Amino acid sequence: MDNYRKLKPLKRSLSGLEIEVKTLNSDGYIINGSDTIMKECKKINKKITIVKEFSSDMVELCSFPSVKVQNTLLNVLNNLHTVIDIAEKNDMIIYPLGLYPGSFKPDIRKSKYYQFKSSYIHNKKLAESVTTSAFHYHYTLPRGVFDHKKKFLKFQMAPKIKQTLLDSYNMAIAMDPAMITFFQSSPLLHGKYMLKDYRAILQRTGKHLPSDGIYTKHPTFGGLPIYKSTVFDLINTINRRHKKVKEIVKKNNIDPSVLKLKKVLDYSWHAVRINKLGTLEQRTMDMNHPKYVIAGAVLMKYVHRKIHQDFLRVIPSDIGIKEPFKQEGNVIHVPPHTYLRKKLQRLSICDGFENKEIRNYTKRFFMFGKRCTHPKFYDAIRPFENMINRNKSVSDVMLKRLKKWGYGRDGQVPNDVCAELALLSCKQLHKEIEKTKKSIVDLI
């Protein structure tokens, strides 16, 4: 392993972001306003990457990839600001969190692609799944591992590059419980307390979790992936999943040309995945306020950069249970996968900062990430440090506010109270975005 220190560092990679937000009316209730916003956005700025989502109350914004993470962050904040302005002009408000707390019936789009998605999703969970919003982070794969013409991993690559790909992939899996905890903002569904991060439950599956997710019928499409020790294993998993896609298409008489089946990497919705864009995509996180999106993007960028630049090895071990993210030489110790999947994943989703082990895991990941981060970005990641110090996520803050209003975790929160709760988050978004933009401009 020490030989990796002598290798020439890889060239710098690009970072990219995707954020999903929902549209509310002025009273704080969900409305189907995404088509209006997308149409107006294109009139103002044709370069904005704004796309449809599963339901017509949600829009997805993507930032352009850049070597300098501050450029990526500023781009997504400017685009979000444009969306907020358009929403205001059309008597709408943008909701920035992972799950709208009140009751509403989503308007699910009826395209052939979404009909395909409906064919493998747990039917009882379909309506719930489209109520959620997420934040996805992209970091480009090491140079030389991805064939951009075929949109797939190369079968032949240099050993050092192959190992870096695996270490980066495994680190993304290991950071999952910490990123769940930092970003959790989905404690309520239809006015009823569920878990600290109910969106994560919906997007996953497994008997070790407290309830079914949308991939219960076909677990090969979603959830937390398993660490990979060889690129062969990684490619084999992707190919087996694509074979399953073809079986579902045939069984449900779906036109295969609509699905563009040659894009093998399109059909994974895991917490961590290799994307057809040639990126490692972290899909763990609830959508959240801009300051947390910025903090998360910076932290993840510098962790992956450190692995790529210094050829760090990410090794599951018993040490990783008691001392997660401990560094010895060029080795980073992380928990064994069974411990991560069966215990830490569940505790982060259900309890978050209320659990002592999750508090320790999250703090140790943050301290490791901070050591990887350039000092000029310390202010950008400080919101996570503040969160650790007060041991409260956004879900915790929402629940505390409801308790102050007289609503505990048992029983039903009225819809008008949920709407008021949502509006408070919207107002916070308005206050934050300019302040956050200014802090990013200062870094450029």
Steps between C-alpha positions, in 0.01 A plus 500: 500500500789739574596481131192708417662801665768500231249521217433820312174662621201488267390811317234715663139388464172686454214545747131532416171528688132417459235645728125437508247750634120512526245770423254636758229762487511805726311310772769231519322219314644292215398605148596368156712793390811338353397528133439874536837552667688294242339690213581840652857396586576415138375843392734675743807279466518218245820371661323402822481122531154448643313174445171329574468260787263214582228739629394841369555682828878449481785640293859383484789740452846389390823699517773497239804293605817686589847427641444788742219395729419865577402555134267200513343622823449853373339368183243291685424786743447745213267252330309446823469875543352522149246230586403680822447829313284329235298325768432831677383664178254214455374509861694187594758419767792255480521233771859380559478193727491123447132429562200732518355448851130525420251298299467533124435281198787515250433536129713219355611553141375250244791468256609155382821533700307557823269211411814286491609630841157420639537140380776416745414732792305373801149614400396602852809719531485667158295802609716543809825481303417795274439725801874504575780733387871421497845652455746307282872565482723397205877457495665390178661159492880467483629575153523189283225285657197616297419466130296810417392364161362175641384670823651219704801404707802377306594137546870576475661765722825558683518324838554823696197661332292190559581506872424873530160445339418229755627702797297803398190286443537327837556832680174631352322198649674541837401867529131414448386498868677831565350670195153365586533658844629836377225536240192339659199728451212257447354399839129532410275339240144630465524663842621189682846450649681215327879505551778757497552427129193340345614587145797268545270214601287552190806491275640179652409146586608223733375297796736690732299821441178576693270513195484425128634739239408537136749234384365214712384317186836546326775578755766484228399854392536691826640517850849517645745309279761259631871589512683373193845341515550466122387691191384165361249475788381855437445444128337163560249658739413769245451243221278275716282799579467589131398143423223541757387819326460313171297230675261760648461676165413171329264387775306829498490541118682834515650640180877451556593781258343753736730391782826528306614170645854541370559751780572232756577742783159670478332231705645539846345712775734398779631729772835484316536422130721530195320748275482495119664846511821340620453609861475344841158617619405528867118484523479452877382845603166666565470837332577773750582867548774651278758527779485124555507424127815712475659338806425151372631569150826646631557219749431222248712668232806521723462149640492350150777733385721384787443135404581573136799724565666299779382151396348436842373149563151460649503177701202342683627374834414438865689822577243679283224403745647669807708763321333570164708703252817448702803556277815291531752592233311487172223276642157632606311254721123473442246258653436156345209511261270280711545740791442802276190355333332326793574746780638841403268549202194422712611714796575802282161476329297434816683692774764729353670718760293346779720191473842518666671278244365703208614821668851354526494365143384833357754699702789273401405520131481878521842526667652272236334705225618827654860374496457435127347843433692811397497747794339775292185283491474456877226765519306313230493177704439673835119439484575128551732581789225710659253215448734257675547741791127534558421135407197603296422444133228686310265212584576556869434873464165433330395257774606743773292774340195273481546404865504869591171534311353213701549207262707197603616202300173314557178600337418711196628848420221700326562597139489873570772458764711301252454780247619755757802281575580480128473877456757559775750291304417695184563830677832368625592410142439859389718639779782253442551501128652848461718454807622165370567639153709782646715254698567301181581812292762593761680170424532563126 
